[in-house]
Amino acid sequence: MINVTQEELLNAGVHFGHLKRKWNPKMGAYIFMERNGIHIIDLNKTHAKLEEAAAAVKQIAKSGKKILFVATKKQAKEIVASASKSVNMPYITERWPGGMLTNFATQRKSVKKMANLDKMMSDGTLAVVSKKERLQISRQKAKMEKLIGSIADLNRLPAALFIVDTVKEHIAVDEAIKLGIPTIAICDTNSDPSLIDFPIPANDDASKSIELIMNCMVRSIEEGLAERKVDKEQERERDAANEEEAEDRKVLSGSDDEEGSTEGAKKPAGGNRSRKGGPRK
């Protein structure tokens, strides 16, 4: 359960939606009222949906899988990047690379190319090329680092996407739907929540609102990772106990076999003596 009160949601401005004329009718279930031409989001439903999203994020983190955070709007970039780094999750805060998910193999090639350029710059390979070529390679690497450097450790498709502003990131939403990847998103009153698996009705423009929700996600991920660590330690302890028990059984079975062979060796000797000591004619 998330440790966020409705008062904190209110103070962060989570309840402020868009202008009434910009609303998406599919968000009607999450709208509390309209004031001065602006829709007000129902914080009761925001809190409930935030709990559902946090539980899903926690479970994914506990399973050891990755969640890709996507936020390219100015007020969300730094918040999402900082939060993602704190829990070692991949993120995209610059332009969404077309085919990031649907053409993932090509994206991995770009990451490998960036790694090769980095290696060339560090091992002195560029010392033999001209100054102009070195400058071109440096610029190319800087551009690639800015666009895809944050997903360098993403070796396979993410288990889920967390999106800030589904209208702006509609390409990411479309690719996730096409591949069946679960989506978690902050949905403002101009969004279509039916496209998202775990929609969080909230203000996606205010930095305080985004930061509050991201903090909830980070705490959920940390809890999931902590539980995963505990489960692994318990599993190691069980494996060690099973190995020790198996060794004890092996030792006991070996001693039983040794006793049985000793008794078997004594019996035939006694039988021979009884035959030799029989009555003579």
C-alpha positions in Angstrom: 0.0 0.0 0.0 1.3 3.5 -1.0 2.0 6.0 1.8 0.4 9.0 0.1 -2.6 10.9 1.5 -5.2 12.7 -0.5 -4.0 15.9 1.1 -0.5 15.4 -0.4 -2.1 14.7 -3.8 -4.1 17.9 -3.4 -1.1 20.0 -2.5 0.8 18.7 -5.5 -1.9 19.8 -7.8 -2.7 16.3 -9.0 -6.4 17.1 -9.3 -6.0 19.8 -12.0 -7.0 18.6 -15.4 -7.1 20.4 -18.8 -9.6 22.9 -20.1 -13.1 21.4 -20.6 -12.9 21.9 -24.4 -9.8 19.7 -24.6 -11.2 16.7 -22.6 -11.4 13.2 -23.8 -14.9 11.7 -23.0 -13.3 8.4 -22.0 -11.9 10.2 -19.0 -15.3 11.1 -17.8 -15.3 8.4 -15.1 -12.3 10.0 -13.4 -13.6 13.6 -13.5 -15.1 15.0 -10.3 -16.3 18.3 -11.5 -15.7 21.3 -13.7 -14.6 24.7 -12.3 -13.9 27.9 -14.2 -13.7 25.9 -17.5 -11.2 23.4 -16.1 -11.9 19.8 -15.2 -11.1 18.6 -11.7 -9.9 15.0 -11.3 -11.5 12.8 -8.6 -8.6 12.2 -6.1 -10.4 9.1 -4.6 -10.0 7.4 -7.9 -6.5 8.7 -8.4 -5.5 7.2 -5.1 -7.1 3.8 -5.9 -5.5 3.7 -9.4 -2.1 4.7 -7.9 -2.3 1.8 -5.5 -3.0 -0.6 -8.4 -0.1 0.8 -10.5 2.3 0.6 -7.5 1.3 -3.0 -6.8 2.0 -3.9 -10.5 5.3 -2.1 -10.5 6.4 -3.8 -7.3 5.5 -7.3 -8.7 7.5 -6.6 -11.9 10.5 -5.4 -9.9 10.3 -8.5 -7.6 10.4 -10.8 -10.6 13.7 -9.1 -11.6 12.4 -7.6 -14.9 12.9 -4.1 -16.2 10.4 -1.2 -16.5 11.1 1.4 -19.2 10.2 4.9 -18.1 9.3 7.3 -20.9 8.9 11.1 -20.5 10.1 13.5 -23.2 8.2 16.6 -22.0 10.4 19.4 -20.5 8.9 19.4 -17.0 9.2 15.7 -16.6 12.6 14.9 -18.0 14.9 15.5 -15.0 12.4 14.0 -12.6 12.0 10.8 -14.5 15.7 10.5 -15.3 16.7 11.0 -11.6 14.1 8.5 -10.3 14.9 5.9 -12.9 18.7 6.1 -12.1 18.0 5.7 -8.4 16.5 2.2 -9.0 18.7 1.3 -12.0 15.8 1.2 -14.5 16.1 2.3 -18.2 14.5 5.5 -19.3 14.0 7.7 -22.4 13.8 11.4 -21.8 14.8 12.6 -25.3 13.0 11.9 -28.6 11.4 8.5 -28.7 13.4 6.4 -31.3 10.9 5.1 -33.8 10.8 1.3 -33.6 12.3 1.3 -30.2 10.2 -1.7 -29.3 8.9 -3.1 -32.6 12.4 -3.0 -34.1 14.4 -3.7 -31.0 17.2 -5.7 -32.7 18.2 -2.6 -34.7 18.2 -0.5 -31.5 20.6 -3.0 -30.0 22.9 -2.6 -33.0 23.0 1.1 -32.3 23.8 0.5 -28.7 26.7 -1.8 -29.7 27.9 0.8 -32.2 28.0 3.4 -29.4 29.9 0.9 -27.2 32.5 0.4 -30.0 32.9 4.1 -30.5 33.5 4.5 -26.7 36.1 1.7 -26.8 37.9 3.4 -29.8 38.1 6.6 -27.9 39.4 5.0 -24.7 42.0 2.6 -26.2 43.8 5.1 -28.4 42.5 3.8 -31.8 41.5 7.3 -32.8 45.1 8.6 -32.5 45.8 7.4 -36.0 42.9 9.2 -37.7 42.7 12.9 -38.6 41.5 15.6 -36.3 38.4 16.1 -38.4 37.5 12.4 -38.2 38.0 12.4 -34.5 35.7 15.4 -34.1 33.0 13.7 -36.2 33.2 10.5 -34.2 33.1 12.4 -30.9 29.9 14.3 -32.1 28.3 11.1 -33.3 29.0 9.3 -30.0 27.7 12.3 -28.0 24.5 12.3 -30.0 24.0 8.5 -29.6 24.7 8.8 -25.9 22.1 11.5 -25.5 19.4 9.5 -27.3 20.0 5.9 -26.3 22.7 6.0 -23.6 20.0 5.5 -20.9 18.9 2.2 -22.4 22.4 0.7 -22.9 21.8 -2.0 -20.3 18.4 -3.0 -21.7 19.3 -6.3 -23.4 15.7 -7.5 -23.9 12.3 -6.0 -24.3 11.1 -4.3 -21.1 8.4 -6.1 -19.0 6.4 -2.8 -18.8 6.4 0.9 -19.8 5.7 3.8 -17.5 4.6 6.8 -19.5 4.1 10.4 -18.6 1.6 12.0 -21.0 0.2 9.3 -23.3 -0.9 11.9 -25.9 2.7 13.1 -26.4 4.1 9.6 -26.2 1.4 8.0 -28.5 4.1 6.2 -30.6 5.4 4.5 -27.5 1.9 3.5 -26.5 1.1 2.1 -30.0 4.3 0.0 -30.0 3.7 -1.4 -26.5 0.1 -2.3 -27.5 1.3 -4.0 -30.7 3.8 -6.2 -28.7 1.5 -6.8 -25.8 3.7 -5.0 -23.3 1.8 -3.8 -20.2 1.6 0.0 -19.9 1.4 2.2 -16.8 0.7 5.9 -17.4 -0.2 9.2 -15.9 -3.4 10.1 -17.8 -4.7 13.7 -17.8 -8.2 14.6 -18.8 -7.2 14.8 -22.5 -6.0 11.2 -22.6 -7.6 7.9 -23.6 -7.3 5.6 -20.5 -8.8 2.6 -22.4 -5.4 2.2 -24.1 -3.5 1.9 -20.9 -3.4 -1.2 -18.6 -2.9 0.7 -15.4 -4.0 4.4 -15.9 -3.3 6.9 -13.1 -5.7 9.8 -13.6 -3.6 12.9 -12.6 -2.1 16.1 -13.8 0.7 15.3 -16.2 1.9 18.9 -16.7 2.8 20.0 -13.1 6.3 18.9 -12.0 5.1 18.4 -8.4 2.4 16.1 -9.5 4.8 14.1 -11.7 7.4 14.0 -8.9 4.9 12.7 -6.3 3.7 9.9 -8.6 7.3 9.0 -9.6 8.3 8.8 -5.9 5.5 6.3 -5.3 6.7 4.2 -8.2 10.3 4.3 -7.0 9.3 3.2 -3.5 7.3 0.3 -4.9 10.3 -0.8 -7.0 12.6 -0.6 -4.0 10.1 -2.7 -2.0 10.0 -5.3 -4.8 13.7 -5.4 -5.1 14.1 -5.8 -1.3 11.6 -8.7 -1.3 13.4 -10.3 -4.2 16.7 -10.1 -2.3 15.1 -11.7 0.8 13.6 -14.5 -1.3 17.0 -15.2 -2.9 18.7 -15.4 0.5 16.0 -17.8 1.8 16.4 -19.9 -1.3 20.2 -20.1 -0.9 19.6 -21.1 2.8 17.2 -23.8 1.7 19.6 -25.1 -0.9 22.5 -25.2 1.6 20.3 -27.1 4.1 19.3 -29.6 1.4 22.9 -30.1 0.4 23.9 -30.7 4.0 21.0 -33.1 4.5 22.0 -35.0 1.4 25.6 -35.3 2.6 24.5 -36.6 6.0 22.3 -39.2 4.3 25.3 -40.2 2.1 27.5 -40.7 5.1 24.9 -42.7 7.0 24.2 -45.0 4.0 27.9 -45.5 3.5 28.3 -46.7 7.2 25.3 -49.0 6.9 26.8 -50.7 3.8 30.1 -51.1 5.6 28.4 -52.9 8.5 26.5 -55.1 6.2 29.6 -56.2 4.3 31.4 -57.1 7.6 28.6 -59.3 8.8 28.4 -61.0 5.5 32.1 -61.8 5.6 31.8 -63.5 9.1 28.8 -65.8 8.3 30.5 -68.0 5.6 33.5 -68.6 7.9 31.3 -70.0 10.7 29.5 -72.2 8.3 32.7 -73.9 7.0 33.8 -74.7 10.5 30.5 -76.5 11.3 30.9 -78.7 8.2 34.5 -79.6 9.0 33.6 -80.5 12.6 31.0 -83.2 11.6 31.0 -86.9 12.9 33.6 -89.2 11.3 32.7 -92.8 10.1 
